[in-house]
Amino acid sequence: MRCLRALVHLMALCFLSNSAFAQQLVKAPRADGVQTPMRVYAPSNDGCAPVALISPGAGGSENGYTYLAKGLQEDGWRAIVMGHQESGGAALRSDIRRDQGIRSGLEALVNDPKAYEARLMDIGAALKWAADSCKPPFVALLGHSMGARTVMVEAGAKNSLGLNVLTSRSRPMVREKCSLTTPGMTCTSPCC
């Protein structure tokens, strides 16, 4: 009986520790009708938490950055890791094969304006999804590599890709925009 009770307590502890890091896979429609996959890490506190929107680099997906999303979740953020289909793993593999090498394939993908246009639509879909469930007090945009370039364009950075920029100036949820300079981008936000 004592062993059974200990086993029940251990199972409850495992369940509770995993539920503190609960996450769910959701999809949100973009302006062009394509579904944006997102992994959402909601904090355990009540109320509408600030949103940390995470954009992975080329070849990445909504299944990455778990360590970062869980850390933000622990600190009370609703962390959303987006998948970018047009620049995810399948797109990167295709470009590597077509351009006969990782360097030229990766370079082609990270300099493709159409991939960034799709990524900006993914951000729009994620922001709309977040606002539909509750209006967060503010949103932070985070990105790695190609994702960093993406969030900089969203934040209003001038770019050498010739993008017709859909900036967060038209997205009232994103009040403050701060980004660092990267090749091909010029920082225009007030924090630079």
C-alpha positions as CSV (number, residue, x, y, z in Angstrom):
1,M,0.0,0.0,0.0
2,R,2.8,2.4,0.9
3,C,4.5,1.7,-2.6
4,L,1.2,2.4,-4.3
5,R,0.7,5.7,-2.5
6,A,4.3,6.7,-3.3
7,L,3.7,5.8,-7.0
8,V,0.5,8.0,-7.1
9,H,2.4,10.9,-5.5
10,L,5.2,10.5,-8.0
11,M,2.8,10.4,-10.9
12,A,1.0,13.5,-9.6
13,L,4.3,15.4,-9.2
14,C,5.3,14.5,-12.8
15,F,1.9,15.6,-14.1
16,L,2.1,18.9,-12.2
17,S,5.7,19.6,-13.3
18,N,4.8,18.9,-17.0
19,S,1.6,21.0,-16.8
20,A,3.7,24.0,-15.7
21,F,5.3,23.9,-19.1
22,A,2.1,23.0,-21.0
23,Q,2.2,23.9,-24.7
24,Q,-0.2,23.4,-27.6
25,L,0.1,23.3,-31.3
26,V,-2.3,25.7,-33.1
27,K,-2.7,27.0,-36.6
28,A,-3.7,30.5,-37.6
29,P,-4.8,31.6,-41.0
30,R,-2.6,34.2,-42.9
31,A,-4.0,36.9,-45.2
32,D,-3.4,34.5,-48.2
33,G,-5.3,31.7,-46.5
34,V,-2.2,29.5,-45.7
35,Q,-2.2,28.2,-42.1
36,T,0.7,29.3,-39.9
37,P,1.7,26.5,-37.4
38,M,2.5,27.8,-34.0
39,R,3.5,26.2,-30.7
40,V,2.0,28.2,-27.8
41,Y,3.5,28.2,-24.3
42,A,0.9,29.8,-22.0
43,P,1.8,30.8,-18.5
44,S,0.0,29.3,-15.6
45,N,-1.1,32.7,-14.2
46,D,-4.6,34.1,-14.8
47,G,-5.1,37.2,-17.0
48,C,-3.7,38.2,-20.3
49,A,0.0,37.8,-20.3
50,P,2.5,39.7,-22.6
51,V,3.3,37.9,-25.8
52,A,6.8,36.9,-26.9
53,L,6.6,36.0,-30.6
54,I,9.6,33.9,-31.7
55,S,10.6,33.6,-35.4
56,P,13.1,30.8,-36.1
57,G,15.9,30.9,-38.6
58,A,15.9,29.3,-42.1
59,G,15.1,25.7,-41.8
60,G,13.6,26.1,-38.4
61,S,10.1,25.3,-37.2
62,E,7.5,25.8,-34.5
63,N,9.0,22.8,-32.7
64,G,12.3,24.6,-31.9
65,Y,13.3,27.0,-29.2
66,T,11.6,25.0,-26.5
67,Y,14.2,26.1,-23.9
68,L,13.5,29.8,-24.7
69,A,9.8,29.4,-24.8
70,K,9.6,27.5,-21.5
71,G,11.9,30.1,-19.8
72,L,9.6,32.9,-21.0
73,Q,6.6,30.9,-19.9
74,E,8.1,30.5,-16.4
75,D,8.5,34.3,-16.2
76,G,4.8,34.9,-17.1
77,W,5.0,35.4,-20.8
78,R,2.8,33.7,-23.4
79,A,5.5,32.5,-25.8
80,I,4.6,31.7,-29.4
81,V,7.1,29.9,-31.6
82,M,6.0,30.3,-35.3
83,G,6.7,27.9,-38.1
84,H,7.5,29.5,-41.5
85,Q,6.5,27.0,-44.2
86,E,8.1,28.8,-47.1
87,S,11.5,29.0,-45.3
88,G,11.3,25.9,-43.1
89,G,13.1,22.6,-43.3
90,A,11.5,21.4,-46.6
91,A,12.2,24.8,-48.3
92,L,15.8,24.8,-47.2
93,R,16.4,21.2,-48.3
94,S,14.9,22.1,-51.7
95,D,17.1,25.1,-52.1
96,I,20.2,23.2,-51.1
97,R,19.4,20.5,-53.7
98,R,18.5,23.0,-56.5
99,D,21.6,25.1,-55.9
100,Q,23.9,22.1,-55.3
101,G,25.2,23.0,-51.9
102,I,24.4,24.2,-48.5
103,R,26.1,27.6,-48.8
104,S,24.4,28.6,-52.1
105,G,21.1,27.0,-51.1
106,L,21.0,28.8,-47.7
107,E,22.0,32.1,-49.3
108,A,19.2,31.8,-51.9
109,L,16.7,31.2,-49.2
110,V,17.7,34.0,-46.8
111,N,17.8,36.5,-49.6
112,D,14.4,35.6,-51.1
113,P,11.9,38.5,-50.7
114,K,9.0,36.1,-51.2
115,A,10.1,34.1,-48.2
116,Y,10.1,37.2,-46.1
117,E,6.7,38.3,-47.4
118,A,5.3,34.9,-46.2
119,R,7.1,35.3,-42.9
120,L,5.5,38.7,-42.4
121,M,2.1,37.2,-43.1
122,D,3.0,34.6,-40.4
123,I,3.6,37.3,-37.9
124,G,0.3,39.0,-38.8
125,A,-1.5,35.7,-38.3
126,A,0.2,35.0,-35.0
127,L,-0.6,38.5,-33.7
128,K,-4.2,38.3,-34.8
129,W,-4.5,34.9,-33.1
130,A,-3.0,36.2,-29.9
131,A,-5.3,39.2,-29.9
132,D,-8.4,37.1,-30.5
133,S,-7.8,35.1,-27.4
134,C,-7.0,38.1,-25.2
135,K,-5.5,41.5,-25.8
136,P,-1.9,41.3,-24.4
137,P,-0.5,44.4,-22.7
138,F,2.5,44.3,-25.1
139,V,4.3,42.1,-27.6
140,A,8.0,41.4,-27.9
141,L,9.3,40.2,-31.3
142,L,12.3,37.8,-31.1
143,G,14.2,36.1,-33.9
144,H,17.3,34.1,-34.7
145,S,19.2,34.5,-38.0
146,M,16.6,34.8,-40.8
147,G,14.1,35.2,-38.0
148,A,16.0,38.2,-36.7
149,R,15.9,39.8,-40.1
150,T,12.2,39.0,-40.3
151,V,11.3,40.7,-37.0
152,M,13.5,43.7,-37.8
153,V,11.6,44.2,-41.1
154,E,8.3,43.9,-39.1
155,A,9.7,46.5,-36.6
156,G,10.2,48.9,-39.5
157,A,13.9,48.4,-40.5
158,K,14.8,49.6,-44.0
159,N,15.9,46.6,-46.0
160,S,17.9,45.8,-49.1
161,L,15.5,43.1,-50.2
162,G,13.0,45.5,-51.8
163,L,10.2,44.3,-49.5
164,N,6.9,46.1,-49.4
165,V,7.1,46.3,-45.6
166,L,4.0,45.5,-43.5
167,T,5.2,47.1,-40.3
168,S,3.9,46.9,-36.8
169,R,3.0,50.5,-37.0
170,S,-0.2,49.2,-38.5
171,R,-0.4,46.6,-35.7
172,P,-1.5,48.4,-32.5
173,M,-0.5,45.5,-30.2
174,V,3.2,46.1,-30.9
175,R,3.8,49.5,-29.2
176,E,7.6,49.4,-28.8
177,K,10.0,48.2,-31.5
178,C,13.7,47.7,-30.7
179,S,16.1,45.9,-32.9
180,L,19.8,45.7,-33.6
181,T,21.5,46.1,-37.0
182,T,22.3,43.2,-39.2
183,P,23.7,43.1,-42.7
184,G,21.2,44.4,-45.2
185,M,19.1,46.2,-42.6
186,T,19.1,49.6,-41.2
187,C,17.7,50.2,-37.7
188,T,15.0,52.9,-37.6
189,S,13.5,52.3,-34.2
190,P,13.9,54.8,-31.4
191,C,16.0,52.5,-29.3
192,C,19.0,52.3,-31.7
